[in-house]
Amino acid sequence: MSIETFISENFLIPLCRYYTPIGTLTYGIILVMAVVGIYKLLKILKIKIDKKFLIGILPFIIYGGWTRALRDYKLGIYQSSLFCSPPIYFFIFIIALFSLLIGVLIERKKGFGYEKTMFFVALPLLFYNLTLTSISNIQGFIIIISLVSFWSLLFFSINKIKPKILTRENAFILVSHLLDASATFTALTFFGFYEQHVLPIFLISMSGPWIMFPLKIIVVWPILYYIDKSKEDIFFKRFLKIIILILGLALGIRDFLSVSLLT
């Protein structure tokens, strides 16, 4: 097999449609490298992982999932392969990183918080997406909102009763992953969607779409609990939680809107 054929079969042809095992592994390696790189950069810049940082990156997380959903249902710019997954996330990563660096520079020169600069960079992008968005699948929208409401009530109640077992921030992260699970379950069960990722395809084929709920809970909750109990420094623990949040929330928003925009 030639290099051209290998690249075409594993990366170009599947783009926007499905993932191959080799593609999944490659993208995973790139993700790990990007995570390590941004971790070191944040340490160099002495940026704390706190509420301020979350405010700065949250609009870009929302924009990533939102844009990926719009790519499938709107004409024009979002028909470009750049807005498929995973290129869209690399693209947004670059924009977010650039706005962070500019924001840090402005903050240190003028005292204007870097998270505000990041927000103002993301705002027109979010507004443009809003002009393209019209919820048409009311049934799917209601099903997902109902499921997420149930999981939110459950996990935030656990937080109230047993905060040592599930902290408030961990409950928020867990609910973001249950948004993804709820949207995936709804899409596959009621609206004829198909799963693109390799591992979920295998699990769903064995058990059905409902497996996404226990899968998320069994995997994400213990990881968050272990992070809290580890002896690592607070910066590292919060950084890991941000990564876990991004993985859940970006995909959750994308899947939620993909169902809600269905005509």
ABEGO torsion letter per residue (X at the ends): XBAAAAAAAAAAAABGABBBAAAAAAAAAAAAAAAAAAAAAAAAAGBBBBAAAAAAAAAAAAAAAAAAAAAAABBEAAABAAABOAAAAAAAAAAAAAAAAAAAAAAAAAGBBAAAAAAAAAAAAAAAAAAABBBABAAAAAAAAAAAAAAAAAAAAAAAABAAABBAAAAAAAAAAAAAAAAAAAAAAAAGBBBABAAAAAAAAAAEAAAAAAAAAAAAAAAAAAAAABABBAAAAAAAAAAAAAAAAAAAAAAAAAAAABX
